[in-house]
């Protein structure tokens, strides 16, 4: 049986996206970014089309929420 992958969050900045991705991976939550190249070629602020997408397995959403609620991220990343 395949695990369901869900869109967890979107970001306008690749820096923000990678900080959150690294925080999750460091704490054992497998995840990946999508739309990174498209967002750099066609940067559309606050647009779902140009947004960088952070994807996780559906079963890890609650764990990801807990990690991010207890992890100190730079102010603009919260």
Secondary structure, DSSP 8 states (H G I E B T S, - for coil): ----EEEEEEES-HHHHHHHHHHHHHTT--EEEESHHHHHHS--TT-TTT-EEEEEEGGGHHHHHHHHHHS---GGG-
